[in-house]
Amino acid sequence: MKYISTRGQSPAQSFLEILLGGLAPDGGLYLPETYPQFSTAELAFMRGMDYRQLAFTVLSRLIDDMDPDDLKALIDRTYTTATYSHGRPDSDFSQITPTRKLEEGLYLLELSNGPTLAFKDMAMQLLGNLFEYALDRAGRDINILGATSGDTGSAAEYAMRGKHHVRVFMLSPEQGMTPFQQAQMYSLQDANIFNIAVRGVFDDCQDIVKNVSNDLEFKKKYKIGAVNSINWARVAAQVIYYFKGYFQVTENEGQQVSFCVPSGNFGNVCAGHIARMMGLPIRKLVVATNENDVLDEFFRTGVYRPRTAAQTLHTSSPSMDISKASNFERFICDLTGRDTAQVAELWRAVDRGDSFDLNPVGLFARVKDFGFESGSSSHAHRVATIRLAWERYRTMIDTHTADGLKVGLEHREAGIPMVCLETALPAKFEDTIREALGRRPERPAGLENLEDLPRRVEVMDADTDAIKAYVARHAGDAI
């Protein structure tokens, strides 16, 4: 299995060769040269597997430069009931990602029972162990530079805290997260964790990470790696729970399932696209956005029009306050039939701050062939959907999951199960839960007074050179 860049100007490499690096040297994102395929008979065999067995079966098709016994041991160490048991008391944590039936044909896929109460834990816990494995073998250190709009940062830091050979430098918008999200990150006192609150929005943070990654000399000198969803291992790990969710709501491989996915950066739903490309019988992948509706606009019109930082809205589903969807490039690469020259041309326009329209080149007509649909949600919709879920299903959901449920309900089809991905627990978004339900969401044990803990964070301007200087000053600190 070799991986190629979406922009076609980087050599093909193995999984372990791309694991630590994030972006390809040409600025593109890595994809498998070809997607491995699961036959109907293989899917039938996989149906009886638990989460760890399923993870090994899927990942071993994507990772062939690790000893299989090492990969299996790493997976078994990652996906434990103890790690993923921070959700609702009546959830079956032994399933790792249990489904919750709301009504006939409508389900939540619980992805937020990990240590930071967000779906990012599903991939990040694995990534932490993969990084440690690869760095131990190579005898080297890495400085992870990431950007977060809410959940990626805490998931990365909780996965990497205390890991030898690893430092984490995480950028987050100074005003763009809830108090709970800020406290999760900024309260960590581990010596290898560095939090930087940027005076700006998430897209400023993401642009800085991309600027640093494109400075190949700096990247090499300071051993810069990435854990954002531009990292292929993150996306690969997320593919697993689509298989698990499918098996939990179907009885045989002749059935199709639709998934509705709250999305800002396109990483979560990109994993669903890859699962579909690998043979999972997915009928529709429904992209749910908030008021920052760049992706919804594309799937309705064929025009991809990223917004500026000034145009990005602060919403009550802040992890989706994103106007440049990094992982979208992976899907467009598949949409073009792996025409990497065309992808590179399209993203040159994006990097200039322009938009692109796929209608004149005939590509937008192919989007339906990949099963994509979309919809958007507003604050009023979120509040109404949180109330609906509580009153009709006796299930409390967070703001992002509310975006997904609202849009998922609009795209249901008779006879096709609709699985809405739960991306965080309501404890992380207390203000909106109080507005919707007049009550405080329950918190898992140990997190009752999280906001009162001492904080360790640096506030800085959205200045790439200043961030690089900060990383350079701290990159040599003892791990």
C-alpha positions in Angstrom: 0.0 0.0 0.0 1.5 3.3 -1.1 0.1 6.8 -0.6 0.1 9.6 -3.1 -0.5 13.4 -2.8 -3.7 14.9 -4.1 -1.5 17.4 -6.0 0.7 14.7 -7.7 4.1 16.2 -7.1 5.4 14.1 -4.2 6.8 10.6 -4.3 4.5 7.7 -3.3 5.3 6.5 0.3 4.2 3.9 2.8 2.0 4.5 5.8 4.7 4.9 8.4 6.6 7.2 6.0 3.6 9.6 5.9 2.4 9.1 9.5 4.3 11.9 11.2 4.4 14.5 8.5 0.8 15.8 7.8 0.8 17.6 4.5 2.7 16.1 1.5 5.8 18.2 0.4 3.8 19.6 -2.5 1.1 21.0 -0.2 -1.4 18.2 -1.0 -3.0 15.6 1.2 -2.2 11.9 1.1 -4.6 9.2 -0.2 -4.1 5.5 -1.0 -3.0 4.9 -4.6 -6.1 2.7 -4.7 -8.8 1.9 -2.1 -8.8 -1.7 -0.8 -12.1 -3.4 -1.4 -14.2 -5.5 0.9 -16.5 -8.0 -0.9 -20.0 -8.9 0.2 -18.7 -12.2 1.6 -16.0 -10.4 3.6 -18.5 -7.9 5.0 -20.7 -10.9 6.1 -17.7 -12.3 8.0 -16.9 -8.9 9.5 -20.4 -8.5 10.9 -19.7 -10.7 13.9 -16.5 -8.8 14.9 -16.1 -6.6 17.9 -14.7 -3.1 17.5 -11.0 -4.2 18.0 -11.3 -7.0 15.5 -13.0 -4.7 13.0 -10.4 -2.0 13.5 -7.6 -4.5 12.8 -9.4 -5.9 9.7 -9.9 -2.4 8.2 -6.5 -0.9 9.2 -4.5 -3.9 8.1 -5.7 -3.2 4.6 -4.4 0.4 4.9 -1.2 -0.3 6.9 1.1 -3.0 5.5 4.5 -1.7 6.8 3.8 -2.6 10.4 4.2 -6.0 11.9 0.6 -7.3 12.1 1.1 -8.4 15.7 2.3 -4.9 16.6 -0.7 -3.3 14.9 -3.1 -5.7 16.7 -1.5 -5.0 20.1 -1.6 -1.3 19.5 -5.3 -1.5 18.5 -6.2 -3.7 21.5 -4.4 -1.2 23.8 -6.3 1.8 22.3 -9.9 0.6 22.0 -10.8 -0.4 25.6 -14.1 -0.1 27.5 -12.2 1.9 30.2 -11.1 4.5 27.7 -14.5 4.9 26.0 -16.9 4.8 29.0 -17.5 8.5 29.6 -21.0 8.8 28.1 -24.6 8.1 29.2 -25.0 5.6 32.0 -27.3 3.4 29.9 -24.8 3.1 26.9 -23.2 -0.3 26.1 -19.6 0.9 26.4 -18.3 -2.6 25.4 -19.4 -1.7 21.8 -16.9 1.3 21.9 -19.2 3.2 19.5 -22.7 2.0 20.5 -25.8 3.0 18.5 -28.8 4.5 20.2 -32.2 3.9 18.5 -34.3 7.0 18.6 -37.2 5.6 16.6 -37.7 3.0 13.9 -35.1 3.7 11.2 -33.4 6.6 13.1 -30.2 6.2 15.2 -27.4 8.1 16.9 -23.9 6.6 16.5 -22.3 7.5 19.9 -18.7 8.6 19.1 -18.2 10.8 22.1 -17.6 8.5 25.0 -13.8 9.0 25.1 -11.8 11.1 27.6 -12.6 14.5 26.0 -16.3 13.7 25.3 -15.9 14.3 21.5 -15.6 12.0 18.4 -12.0 13.2 17.9 -11.0 10.7 20.6 -11.9 7.8 18.3 -8.9 8.5 16.1 -6.7 10.6 18.3 -6.2 7.9 21.0 -5.0 5.6 18.2 -2.8 8.3 16.7 -1.1 8.9 20.0 -0.1 5.2 20.2 0.9 5.1 16.5 3.1 8.2 17.0 4.8 6.7 20.0 5.4 3.4 18.2 6.9 5.1 15.1 9.1 7.5 17.2 10.4 4.6 19.3 11.4 2.7 16.2 13.0 5.8 14.6 14.7 7.0 17.8 13.6 10.6 17.2 11.3 13.3 18.6 8.5 15.2 17.0 6.9 18.6 17.5 3.2 18.5 16.7 1.7 21.7 15.5 -2.1 21.7 15.2 -5.1 23.9 15.0 -8.5 23.4 16.7 -11.9 24.9 16.6 -12.9 23.1 19.8 -12.4 19.4 20.0 -9.4 18.3 18.0 -7.1 20.2 20.4 -8.2 18.6 23.6 -8.4 15.1 22.0 -4.8 15.5 20.7 -3.5 16.7 24.0 -5.2 14.0 26.0 -3.8 11.4 23.5 -0.3 12.8 23.5 0.1 14.0 27.1 3.1 12.3 28.8 4.1 10.5 25.6 7.8 10.4 25.2 9.4 11.9 22.1 6.3 14.1 21.5 5.6 17.8 22.1 2.2 19.4 21.2 1.8 23.0 20.1 -2.0 23.6 19.7 -3.5 26.8 18.2 -7.0 27.7 19.1 -9.1 30.9 18.5 -9.0 33.1 21.6 -12.8 33.6 21.6 -14.0 30.7 19.5 -14.6 27.9 22.1 -16.9 27.3 25.0 -15.5 27.7 28.6 -15.6 23.9 29.0 -13.6 23.3 25.8 -11.0 26.0 26.8 -10.7 24.5 30.3 -10.2 21.0 28.9 -7.1 22.2 27.0 -5.7 25.1 29.1 -5.9 23.2 32.4 -3.4 20.6 31.3 -0.1 21.1 33.1 2.0 18.4 31.2 5.4 19.7 30.2 5.0 18.5 26.6 1.8 20.4 26.0 1.8 24.0 24.8 -1.5 25.9 24.3 -1.5 29.0 22.1 -4.7 31.1 22.0 -4.7 33.0 18.7 -6.3 36.4 18.4 -8.5 35.4 15.4 -10.8 32.6 14.2 -10.1 29.0 13.5 -9.2 29.6 9.9 -6.4 31.9 11.0 -5.1 29.0 13.1 -5.4 26.5 10.3 -3.7 28.9 7.8 -0.7 29.2 10.2 -0.4 25.4 10.5 -0.4 25.1 6.7 2.1 28.0 6.3 4.5 26.2 8.7 4.0 22.9 7.0 4.8 24.5 3.6 8.0 25.9 5.0 9.9 22.7 4.3 13.2 23.9 5.8 11.6 24.9 9.1 9.5 21.7 9.1 12.6 19.6 8.8 14.7 21.5 11.2 12.1 21.4 14.0 10.6 18.0 13.1 7.1 19.4 12.7 4.3 16.8 12.5 0.5 17.1 12.4 -2.5 15.6 14.1 -5.2 17.6 12.4 -7.5 15.7 10.0 -5.0 16.5 7.3 -3.1 13.6 8.8 -4.1 10.5 6.9 -4.0 8.2 10.0 -6.7 10.3 11.6 -9.0 9.7 8.7 -8.1 6.0 8.4 -9.0 5.5 12.1 -12.4 7.2 11.6 -13.3 4.8 8.7 -13.7 2.0 11.3 -16.8 3.3 13.0 -18.7 3.6 9.8 -18.3 -0.1 9.4 -19.3 -0.7 13.0 -22.3 1.6 12.8 -23.5 -0.1 9.6 -23.3 -3.6 11.2 -25.2 -2.4 14.3 -28.3 -1.2 12.4 -28.6 -3.8 9.6 -29.2 -7.5 9.4 -27.5 -8.4 6.2 -25.1 -7.0 3.6 -27.9 -6.4 1.1 -29.1 -3.5 3.1 -28.0 0.1 2.6 -27.6 2.8 5.3 -27.4 6.6 5.2 -25.2 8.6 7.5 -25.7 12.3 8.5 -22.5 13.9 9.6 -22.0 17.3 11.2 -19.1 18.8 9.3 -16.9 21.8 9.1 -13.5 20.5 8.0 -14.8 17.5 6.1 -12.6 15.0 7.9 -15.4 13.0 9.6 -17.5 12.7 6.5 -14.4 12.1 4.3 -13.9 8.9 6.4 -17.5 7.9 5.4 -16.7 8.6 1.8 -13.6 6.3 2.0 -15.6 3.6 3.8 -18.1 3.8 0.9 -15.2 3.6 -1.7 -14.0 0.5 0.2 -17.3 -1.3 -0.4 -19.5 -0.4 2.6 -23.1 -0.2 1.3 -23.7 3.5 2.1 -26.6 5.0 0.2 -26.2 8.6 1.2 -23.6 10.7 3.1 -25.5 13.8 4.3 -23.2 16.7 5.2 -24.7 18.9 7.9 -23.3 22.4 8.4 -24.1 25.3 10.7 -24.4 28.9 9.6 -20.8 28.6 8.1 -22.3 26.8 5.2 -19.4 26.6 2.7 -19.9 22.8 2.2 -23.7 23.0 2.0 -23.3 25.6 -0.7 -21.0 23.4 -2.7 -23.2 20.3 -2.5 -26.2 22.4 -3.6 -24.5 24.5 -6.3 -21.1 23.1 -7.3 -19.4 26.3 -6.2 -16.7 26.0 -3.5 -16.4 29.5 -2.0 -14.3 29.6 1.2 -15.0 32.6 3.4 -12.5 35.0 4.9 -11.8 35.1 8.6 -13.9 38.2 8.9 -16.8 36.4 7.2 -16.6 33.3 9.5 -19.4 33.4 12.1 -19.1 32.5 15.7 -22.0 30.1 16.4 -23.3 27.8 19.2 -21.8 24.8 17.4 -18.3 26.3 17.4 -16.3 23.2 16.3 -17.9 23.7 12.9 -17.1 27.4 12.6 -14.8 26.7 9.7 -14.8 28.2 6.2 -12.0 26.3 4.6 -12.5 22.6 4.7 -9.1 21.0 4.6 -10.2 17.4 3.9 -12.4 18.5 1.0 -9.4 18.3 -1.2 -9.3 14.5 -0.8 -12.9 14.1 -2.0 -12.3 16.5 -5.0 -9.3 14.4 -5.9 -11.5 11.3 -6.1 -14.2 13.3 -7.9 -11.8 14.2 -10.7 -10.7 10.6 -11.1 -7.4 11.3 -9.4 -6.5 14.1 -11.9 -3.9 15.6 -9.5 -3.0 18.4 -12.0 -6.6 19.6 -11.9 -6.7 19.4 -8.1 -3.5 21.4 -7.9 -5.0 24.1 -10.2 -8.2 24.3 -8.2 -6.3 24.7 -4.9 -4.1 27.3 -6.3 -7.2 29.3 -6.7 -8.3 28.5 -3.1 -4.9 29.5 -1.8 -5.3 32.9 -3.6 -8.5 33.4 -1.8 -10.7 32.6 -4.8 -13.6 30.2 -5.3 -14.0 27.5 -7.9 -17.1 26.2 -9.8 -17.2 22.6 -11.0 -20.2 23.1 -13.2 -18.4 24.3 -16.4 -16.0 21.3 -16.3 -18.9 18.8 -15.8 -17.7 17.5 -12.4 -20.6 18.7 -10.3 -22.9 16.3 -12.0 -20.9 13.4 -10.7 -21.3 14.4 -7.0 -24.6 12.4 -6.7 -22.7 9.3 -7.9 -20.7 9.5 -4.6 -23.9 9.6 -2.5 -23.5 13.2 -1.2 -26.3 15.5 -0.1 -26.3 18.3 2.4 -28.2 20.8 4.5 -27.6 23.6 7.0 -28.7 24.6 10.5 -29.0 27.7 12.5 -29.0 28.5 16.2 -32.8 28.4 16.3 -32.8 25.0 14.6 -30.2 23.7 17.1 -32.3 24.8 20.1 -35.5 23.4 18.6 -33.8 20.1 17.7 -32.2 19.7 21.2 -35.7 20.2 22.6 -37.2 17.7 20.2 -34.6 15.0 21.0 -35.2 15.5 24.7 -39.0 15.6 24.6 -39.6 12.9 21.9 -36.6 10.6 22.5 -35.6 11.4 26.1 -32.0 11.9 24.8 -30.0 15.0 25.5 -27.7 15.9 22.6 -25.1 18.6 22.0 -25.3 21.5 19.5 -23.3 19.8 16.7 -25.2 16.6 16.9 -28.4 18.8 16.8 -27.2 20.2 13.5 -26.8 16.6 12.3 -30.1 15.4 13.5 -32.0 18.4 12.1 -30.5 17.8 8.6 -30.7 14.0 8.9 -34.4 14.2 9.6 -34.8 16.2 6.4 -33.1 13.5 4.3 -34.6 10.3 5.6 -35.9 7.7 3.1 -38.4 5.0 3.7 -36.7 1.7 4.4 -33.2 3.1 4.7 -31.8 3.5 8.2 -30.5 7.0 8.9 -27.6 7.1 11.3 -26.7 10.5 12.7 -23.2 10.8 14.1 -23.0 12.1 17.6 -19.9 14.3 17.6 -19.8 15.5 21.3 -21.6 15.3 24.6 -23.9 18.1 25.7 -21.7 18.8 28.8 -19.3 20.7 26.5 -22.0 23.2 25.5 -23.8 24.1 28.7 -25.1 27.6 27.7 -27.1 26.3 24.7 -28.4 23.3 26.6 -29.6 25.6 29.4 -31.3 27.8 26.8 -33.0 24.9 25.1 -33.9 22.8 28.1 -33.6 25.1 31.2 -31.3 22.7 32.9 -27.6 22.0 33.2 -26.3 18.9 31.3 -24.8 16.1 33.4 -21.1 15.9 33.5 -19.0 12.7 33.8 -17.3 12.2 37.1 -14.2 14.3 37.7 -15.2 17.1 35.4 -17.6 18.9 37.7 -15.3 21.9 38.4 -13.1 21.8 35.3 -13.4 25.6 34.6 -11.9 26.4 38.1 -8.6 24.6 37.4 -5.4 26.7 36.9 -4.6 27.4 33.3 -1.4 27.3 31.2 -1.9 29.1 27.9 -0.1 31.7 25.8 -2.1 34.4 23.9 -0.6 35.5 20.6 -1.5 37.4 17.4 -2.4 35.4 14.2 1.2 35.8 13.0 2.9 32.8 11.4 6.5 34.2 12.1 5.7 34.8 15.7 4.2 31.3 16.1 7.3 29.8 14.4 9.5 31.7 16.8 7.5 30.4 19.8 7.8 26.8 18.5 11.6 27.2 17.9 12.1 28.5 21.5 10.3 25.6 23.1 11.1 22.8 20.6 14.2 21.8 22.5 12.5 21.5 26.0 12.9 18.2 27.7 10.2 15.7 27.1 
